Amino acid sequence: MQYLTQWRMLLAANLLRSSNSSLMRIAEEVGYQTDTAFSRAFRREYGTPPAAWRRTHAAAVH
């Protein structure tokens, strides 16, 4: 189960970095039914909410 969560979060991080899709859309694409559940899982894995992570990493790319 831990592997699946890590894989989903890796995919989500890639989508957050490379697309402008909404958090809800990304949550659905990586297998979460709600953006709330996705946000909690992402925060556990990366230590920051997905929206904040996106802002930080999008700024680093540009």
N, C-alpha and C positions, 0 to 999 in steps of 0.2 A: 504494500500500500504506500509506503514511503517513497518507493521508486516512482510510482505513478504520480504522486503529488509533485515530486521534484521535476519530472518530465513535463507535467502540465505547466509548472511555474517557469521552466525554461522556455517553453513555447510562448507563454504569455509575455514574458520579458521581451522576447524577440518581436512579438506583435506590438507591444507598447512602444518599442524603440523605432520600429520600421513602418508603422501605419498610423493613421488618424482615426481609426475605429474607436467607437465608444467603449467604455469599460464593460458595459453590458454585452456588447457584441463579442468582445474578446473573452469574457467569462463564458459565454455560450460556446465559442469556438474551442475552448480548452476543456469543456465538459462540466461547467458549473451551471446550475439552474438559476442562481441569482447573483447579482453583482456584489451583494453583501457577503455571501459565502466566499466568493472569489477574493474579495478584498481582505477578509480575515486570513485566508490561506496564504495569500501573497505577502501580507505583513509578517506572518509567522516565518516565512521562508527568507524574505529579504530585509526585514526589520523596518520597513517603511511602507505606507500605503501605495497602491499602484499609481495613482494620479501624481503623487509627489515623486515617485521613482521615474515616471515618464518625463516630468519637467526637468529633473536633474540630468537624465541621460539624453534627452533631446537637446538640451543646452550644450552638452559636451560634444555632440555630433556636429552641431552647426557652428 
